Amino acid sequence: MAVKIVAFVTVKPGQDDAFVAAARTCVTASRKEAGVLHYDLWRETEGDRRFVFNELYVDDAAVQQHMASDHFKAFGMAARDIAAARPEIVVTHPVDVAD
């Protein structure tokens, strides 16, 4: 079953460019993973202007493989010093409502 993850990250003031640079490497490598269907970084236009990861995987195993990848671990280490707080992560599964 497919897995959709949306992760919201607030970074420390003045750290936007450093966060984007760290995320760029992770996003590029993540898009090449076999189980990743979609992996993008967005930015809220209002409010806290958090960064938003929009991720879609083929299944839970693909999520686990992503989380175990070297590029994801490296990004986590880099983001730890840049983020203002722990990310808010929402994990979902599809609901079939089509007739």
C-alpha positions, 0 to 999 in steps of 0.5 A: 500500500502506498505511503504519503508523508508530509513533513513540516520543518521550521528553521532558525532565523537566517538558516534558510539557505543552509537548510535548502543546501542540505535538503538539495542533496537529500532530495536529489538522492531520494528521487533516485530511490526505487521505492520513491514515487515523489519527493519534493520540498516546498515552502509555506507562503504565510505564517511560519513559512515552514519548509514542507517535504512532500513524499510518496512511496510505493509502500512501508518498506520503501519508507524504511529503506529511505530512512536507512539511507546514507543521504537521509541520515546525513541530512538529518545530522545537518538539519539538526543544527539548522532546525528550530524544533523537531519536524512535524511529520504526518504519515498517511495511507490512501483511502479509496473513495472512488466508485 
